[in-house]
Amino acid sequence: MAEIVYPPVLWTALTAFKLLDLRFRLEGTERIPRSGGAVLVSNHVSYLDFVFAGFAAHPAGRLVRFMAKKEVFDHPVSGPLMRGMHHIPVDRSAGAGAYDAAVRALKDGEIIGNFAEATISRSFTIKEIKSGPIRMAAEAGVPVIPVALWGGQRLWTKGRPRKLLQRHVPITILVGEPMPPGPGDDLAALTGELRRRMADLLDEAQRTYPDQRRGVWWQPAHLGGTAPTPEEAAALDAAARPRRA
């Protein structure tokens, strides 16, 4: 597969990180396989999570093919970039095509990136997750690798103004232990276990974050922040659905 677009996009992102002096903490990146397929499943707190989750695979020299909503591919700017990087469009009204494309890519040895919560979590906690990543991994015979991202919401997230030029922001990226689904495994139970592992990783990322201010919007309510509680966030999401439709 020719890589004409992905390397310069990655180089541009890494250069921007350096210029902004983003303070990265990466742990567990040795768990990303240097060859062969895997499903990278990350929490979702910002519009930049594609970049940061992909960065988790950078030390292993891997490129991540993300599953993203079809609308991103329809955009005149992001669309050509997404297609050029061989990401996978997801039509939420007919998701079987994206699922099949992801399984084929996994069998071909690609790393597929997936945000199993489907949308950004306004509460900055783990929402209910979809079973797709576990099912894809089981069908392709590859591991699922949980990832926790924290800090990107301070730059750009749902319902807040963009602050993409903010400097010195700490960004935490934690990679968890791989989960290899096997034939005959209870996929529902594995999905629940994946969610638990993601929640534990995110809790570690939040509690060990260098900036522990209370009363700020980007901190979850249970750690003294003013972000919506999970219940309040669910109500906000429900109210937004008719507007999106």
VENTACOR-V750843 format. One record per pair of residues at least 6 apart in sequence whose ideal C-beta (glycine too) atoms are under 7 Angstrom apart, sorted by the first residue. I is the first residue (numbers start at 1). J is the second residue. If there is no record, write none. Layout:
i=I j=J
i=I j=J
//
This chain:
i=1 j=86
i=4 j=84
i=5 j=81
i=5 j=84
i=5 j=85
i=6 j=63
i=6 j=85
i=9 j=81
i=9 j=85
i=13 j=51
i=20 j=167
i=21 j=167
i=21 j=168
i=22 j=169
i=22 j=171
i=23 j=168
i=23 j=169
i=23 j=170
i=23 j=171
i=23 j=210
i=24 j=171
i=24 j=173
i=25 j=170
i=25 j=172
i=26 j=56
i=26 j=173
i=27 j=174
i=27 j=175
i=28 j=174
i=28 j=175
i=28 j=176
i=29 j=56
i=29 j=59
i=29 j=60
i=29 j=175
i=31 j=145
i=31 j=175
i=31 j=177
i=31 j=178
i=32 j=56
i=32 j=57
i=32 j=60
i=32 j=62
i=32 j=145
i=32 j=175
i=33 j=60
i=34 j=60
i=34 j=61
i=35 j=109
i=36 j=109
i=36 j=142
i=37 j=106
i=37 j=107
i=37 j=109
i=37 j=110
i=37 j=111
i=37 j=140
i=37 j=142
i=38 j=111
i=38 j=142
i=38 j=143
i=38 j=145
i=39 j=106
i=39 j=112
i=39 j=114
i=39 j=133
i=39 j=136
i=39 j=137
i=39 j=142
i=39 j=144
i=39 j=145
i=40 j=53
i=40 j=56
i=40 j=57
i=40 j=64
i=40 j=111
i=40 j=112
i=40 j=113
i=40 j=114
i=40 j=145
i=40 j=147
i=41 j=114
i=41 j=116
i=41 j=133
i=41 j=144
i=41 j=145
i=41 j=146
i=41 j=147
i=41 j=194
i=41 j=198
i=42 j=49
i=42 j=53
i=42 j=113
i=42 j=115
i=42 j=147
i=42 j=149
i=43 j=117
i=43 j=121
i=43 j=126
i=43 j=148
i=43 j=149
i=43 j=198
i=43 j=202
i=44 j=115
i=44 j=117
i=44 j=119
i=44 j=120
i=44 j=121
i=45 j=120
i=45 j=121
i=45 j=124
i=45 j=149
i=45 j=150
i=45 j=152
i=45 j=153
i=45 j=157
i=46 j=120
i=46 j=152
i=46 j=153
i=46 j=155
i=46 j=156
i=46 j=157
i=47 j=156
i=47 j=157
i=48 j=152
i=48 j=155
i=48 j=156
i=49 j=115
i=49 j=149
i=49 j=152
i=50 j=66
i=52 j=149
i=52 j=152
i=52 j=171
i=52 j=173
i=53 j=64
i=53 j=113
i=53 j=147
i=53 j=149
i=54 j=64
i=54 j=113
i=55 j=173
i=56 j=147
i=56 j=173
i=56 j=175
i=57 j=64
i=57 j=111
i=62 j=111
i=64 j=111
i=64 j=113
i=65 j=86
i=65 j=87
i=65 j=88
i=65 j=105
i=65 j=110
i=65 j=111
i=65 j=112
i=65 j=113
i=66 j=87
i=66 j=113
i=67 j=88
i=67 j=90
i=67 j=98
i=67 j=102
i=67 j=112
i=67 j=113
i=67 j=114
i=68 j=82
i=68 j=87
i=68 j=89
i=68 j=90
i=69 j=90
i=69 j=92
i=70 j=89
i=70 j=90
i=70 j=91
i=72 j=78
i=72 j=82
i=73 j=79
i=73 j=82
i=73 j=83
i=73 j=89
i=88 j=98
i=88 j=101
i=88 j=102
i=89 j=98
i=90 j=98
i=91 j=97
i=91 j=98
i=99 j=132
i=99 j=136
i=102 j=112
i=102 j=136
i=103 j=136
i=103 j=139
i=103 j=140
i=105 j=112
i=106 j=112
i=106 j=136
i=106 j=140
i=106 j=142
i=107 j=140
i=112 j=136
i=114 j=132
i=114 j=133
i=116 j=129
i=116 j=130
i=116 j=132
i=116 j=133
i=117 j=126
i=117 j=127
i=117 j=129
i=118 j=130
i=119 j=237
i=120 j=157
i=120 j=158
i=121 j=127
i=121 j=233
i=122 j=158
i=122 j=159
i=122 j=227
i=122 j=228
i=122 j=233
i=122 j=236
i=122 j=237
i=123 j=220
i=123 j=221
i=123 j=227
i=123 j=228
i=123 j=229
i=123 j=230
i=123 j=233
i=124 j=153
i=124 j=220
i=124 j=227
i=125 j=220
i=125 j=230
i=126 j=195
i=126 j=198
i=126 j=199
i=126 j=202
i=129 j=191
i=129 j=194
i=129 j=195
i=131 j=187
i=131 j=188
i=131 j=191
i=133 j=144
i=134 j=144
i=134 j=181
i=134 j=187
i=134 j=190
i=134 j=191
i=134 j=194
i=135 j=187
i=137 j=143
i=137 j=144
i=137 j=181
i=138 j=181
i=138 j=185
i=138 j=187
i=143 j=178
i=143 j=179
i=143 j=180
i=144 j=178
i=144 j=179
i=144 j=181
i=144 j=194
i=145 j=175
i=145 j=176
i=145 j=178
i=146 j=176
i=146 j=194
i=146 j=197
i=146 j=198
i=146 j=201
i=147 j=173
i=147 j=174
i=147 j=175
i=147 j=176
i=148 j=174
i=148 j=198
i=148 j=201
i=148 j=202
i=148 j=205
i=149 j=173
i=150 j=172
i=150 j=202
i=150 j=205
i=150 j=206
i=150 j=209
i=151 j=169
i=151 j=170
i=151 j=171
i=151 j=172
i=151 j=209
i=152 j=171
i=153 j=218
i=154 j=163
i=154 j=166
i=154 j=169
i=154 j=218
i=155 j=163
i=155 j=164
i=155 j=166
i=155 j=169
i=156 j=162
i=156 j=163
i=156 j=164
i=160 j=217
i=170 j=209
i=170 j=210
i=170 j=211
i=172 j=205
i=172 j=209
i=174 j=201
i=174 j=204
i=174 j=205
i=176 j=197
i=176 j=201
i=179 j=190
i=179 j=194
i=181 j=190
i=206 j=220
i=206 j=223
i=213 j=219
i=214 j=224
i=214 j=225
i=215 j=224
i=215 j=226
i=216 j=225
i=216 j=226
i=217 j=225
i=217 j=226
i=217 j=227
i=218 j=225
i=218 j=227
i=219 j=225
i=219 j=227
i=220 j=227
i=221 j=227
i=221 j=229
i=228 j=236
//
